[in-house]
Amino acid sequence: MPTTRITGMDVERMTSEPVEPRRDIRHLRVTEVESLDCERLAEHFPELTTLSLSGDLGLLVHASGLNRPASLRQLWITDLFGMSASDALLPEHVPALELSYLGSIPHEYAVAMRSRWRPQVAYGTYVDITAARTSEWIAENRDNPLRHWDGREQISRTCFRKAVAQYKKARAALIAALSDGSREDRPARLHEIGREYGEAFNLLDRRTVFIETVEREELFAALDVMVGDAERALGVRLESAADMLAAGVNAVRDW
């Protein structure tokens, strides 16, 4: 049976309508979750055997509702929060569970899930729980576009901290350059900020090779986030600013 792929917004719309439960859907993948009521999800899709939920610091509400589909065999939850220890899945409620992969989730929920499911490993249940995040981590990294690097296999904790520091340095330099009101030398200044950003990551990557295709794309995507932050901070529209920064990066980057 094929997997049904929908977004979190689609689920919210579907579950808010008075329609019959979708018992025909057994494999469901929900992406782009911003806020999702798991009780309503379980009520609308009562026969799920495979469920994948992912977001970008999105929230799961009433996450204990994931105990309702007794036929659930596989569960993935990635980069979603709002769950507490009391929301953990219980072996007596989902006895068919054979695989659980949880990554970038609340620390309290991760501890509870490990405690509940560790004894089940001996009976064949595969449990993989990584990147348990504290509330302090969430607060500190909510506006950090490189937060997914924390805990990534080829990126050390020290490298992550240095990368975030370089991003924040470039962001501060961009806002400062745009705040002085001078437009004549703006292209040159943004190009230089891009160069410094590129050179900083050249140095980091020489010390510990970690920038691959995904990381390269994320570093350029971080420039767009940086510009968006500056636009909101200054209340202006910054045409071509990201292109100027990227040009500076491309002039020097080795990655």
C-alpha positions in Angstrom: 0.0 0.0 0.0 1.5 3.4 -1.0 2.3 6.1 1.5 0.0 9.1 1.6 2.0 12.4 1.7 0.4 15.5 3.0 1.4 18.7 4.9 0.6 19.6 8.5 -1.8 22.3 7.1 -3.6 19.6 5.0 -4.1 17.5 8.1 -5.5 20.4 10.2 -7.9 21.2 7.4 -9.0 17.6 7.0 -9.4 16.8 10.7 -11.4 20.0 11.2 -14.1 18.9 8.8 -17.0 16.6 9.9 -16.1 13.7 7.6 -15.8 10.0 8.0 -12.5 8.6 9.3 -10.0 7.5 6.6 -9.7 3.8 7.4 -8.2 3.1 4.0 -5.0 5.1 4.8 -2.4 2.9 6.5 0.9 4.7 5.7 1.0 8.4 6.3 3.8 11.0 6.0 3.1 14.5 7.3 5.6 17.2 6.5 5.9 20.9 7.3 4.1 20.5 10.6 3.7 23.9 12.4 1.1 22.7 14.9 -0.7 19.4 14.8 -3.3 17.9 17.1 -2.4 14.2 17.4 -5.7 13.3 19.0 -7.6 14.5 15.9 -5.0 12.9 13.7 -5.5 9.5 15.3 -9.2 9.9 15.2 -9.2 10.7 11.5 -6.7 8.0 10.5 -7.5 5.2 13.0 -5.9 2.3 11.0 -2.4 3.7 10.6 0.5 1.2 10.6 3.2 3.7 9.5 3.4 7.3 10.5 6.0 9.9 9.8 5.8 13.4 11.2 8.3 16.2 10.5 8.6 19.9 10.9 11.0 22.8 11.7 10.5 23.5 15.4 6.8 22.7 14.9 4.5 21.6 17.7 2.7 18.4 18.4 -0.4 19.0 20.6 -2.0 16.2 22.6 0.9 13.9 21.5 -0.4 11.1 23.8 -3.1 10.6 21.0 -0.5 8.7 19.1 -1.2 5.8 21.5 -4.7 5.4 19.8 -3.8 3.6 16.6 -3.3 0.1 18.1 -2.1 -1.2 14.7 0.9 1.3 14.6 4.1 -0.5 13.6 6.5 2.3 12.6 6.8 5.8 13.9 9.1 8.6 12.8 9.1 12.1 14.5 11.6 14.7 13.4 12.2 18.2 14.6 8.9 18.6 16.5 8.3 19.8 20.0 5.5 20.3 22.6 5.6 16.7 23.9 6.2 15.9 27.5 6.9 12.7 29.4 3.2 12.0 29.9 2.8 11.9 26.1 5.1 8.9 25.6 3.8 5.9 23.7 3.0 2.9 25.9 3.8 -0.7 24.8 0.4 -1.9 26.1 -1.4 0.6 23.8 0.7 0.1 20.6 1.8 -3.5 21.0 2.6 -3.9 17.3 5.2 -1.1 17.3 8.4 -2.5 15.7 10.4 0.6 14.8 10.6 4.1 16.4 12.9 6.8 15.1 12.8 10.1 17.0 15.2 12.9 16.2 15.4 16.5 17.5 12.6 16.2 20.0 12.1 17.5 23.6 14.6 16.0 26.1 11.8 15.1 28.6 9.9 13.1 25.9 13.1 11.4 24.7 13.9 10.2 28.2 10.4 8.9 28.7 10.4 7.1 25.4 13.8 5.5 26.1 12.5 4.3 29.5 9.3 2.9 28.1 10.8 1.2 25.1 14.2 0.0 26.1 12.8 -3.3 27.6 11.0 -3.9 24.3 14.3 -4.0 22.3 14.8 -7.6 23.5 11.6 -8.5 21.8 12.5 -7.1 18.5 11.5 -3.4 18.7 14.1 -1.1 17.1 14.4 2.2 18.9 16.6 5.1 17.7 16.4 8.3 19.6 18.8 11.2 18.8 19.2 14.9 19.4 17.1 15.3 22.5 16.7 19.1 22.9 16.3 21.0 26.1 14.0 24.0 26.4 17.2 26.2 26.7 18.5 24.8 23.4 15.2 25.5 21.7 15.1 29.1 22.9 18.8 29.7 21.9 18.5 28.1 18.4 15.0 29.1 17.3 16.3 31.8 15.0 19.5 29.9 14.1 19.3 28.5 10.5 22.3 26.2 11.2 20.7 24.6 14.2 20.3 21.3 12.4 24.1 21.0 12.4 24.0 20.3 16.2 24.5 16.6 16.5 25.0 15.9 12.8 27.4 13.0 12.4 30.4 14.7 10.7 30.0 18.0 12.7 31.6 18.2 16.2 30.1 20.2 19.0 33.0 22.6 18.8 32.6 23.0 15.1 28.9 23.7 15.5 29.5 26.4 18.1 32.1 28.1 15.8 29.8 27.9 12.8 27.0 29.6 14.7 29.4 32.3 16.0 30.4 33.0 12.4 26.8 33.2 11.2 25.9 35.6 14.1 29.0 37.7 13.3 28.0 38.0 9.6 24.4 38.8 10.6 25.5 41.6 12.9 27.9 43.0 10.3 25.1 43.0 7.7 22.7 44.9 10.0 25.4 47.4 10.9 26.2 48.0 7.2 22.6 48.6 6.4 21.9 50.8 9.3 24.1 53.7 8.5 22.0 55.0 5.7 24.8 55.1 3.1 23.8 53.4 -0.2 26.8 54.3 -2.3 29.2 51.7 -0.9 26.6 49.2 0.1 27.3 46.7 -2.7 31.0 46.7 -1.8 30.3 46.3 1.9 27.9 43.4 1.4 30.4 41.8 -1.0 33.0 42.0 1.7 30.8 40.6 4.4 30.1 37.7 2.0 33.9 37.2 1.5 34.5 37.2 5.3 31.7 34.6 5.7 33.2 32.4 3.0 36.7 32.7 4.3 35.6 31.9 7.8 34.0 28.6 6.7 37.0 27.9 4.5 39.1 27.9 7.7 36.6 25.8 9.6 36.4 23.2 6.8 40.2 23.0 6.5 40.5 22.1 10.2 37.7 19.6 10.1 36.3 18.6 6.7 32.5 18.7 7.2 31.0 20.9 4.4 29.4 18.6 1.9 26.6 19.3 -0.6 23.9 19.7 2.0 25.9 21.9 4.3 26.9 24.1 1.3 23.3 24.6 0.4 22.4 25.4 4.1 25.2 28.0 4.3 23.8 29.8 1.3 20.2 29.4 2.6 21.4 31.0 5.9 22.3 34.2 3.8 18.6 34.5 2.9 17.6 34.1 6.5 20.2 36.7 7.5 18.7 39.2 5.0 15.2 38.4 6.1 16.2 39.2 9.7 17.8 42.5 8.6 14.7 43.5 6.7 12.5 42.9 9.7 14.9 44.7 12.0 15.2 47.7 9.8 11.7 47.7 8.3 13.0 47.9 4.7 13.0 45.8 1.6 16.5 44.8 0.6 16.6 44.0 -3.1 19.6 42.0 -4.3 21.2 41.9 -0.8 21.4 38.1 -0.7 22.9 38.1 -4.2 25.6 40.5 -3.2 26.5 38.4 -0.1 26.5 35.2 -2.2 28.8 36.8 -4.8 31.3 37.6 -2.0 31.1 34.0 -0.7 31.6 32.6 -4.2 34.6 34.7 -4.8 36.6 32.9 -2.1 34.9 29.7 -1.0 36.7 26.4 -1.2 33.6 24.3 -0.3 
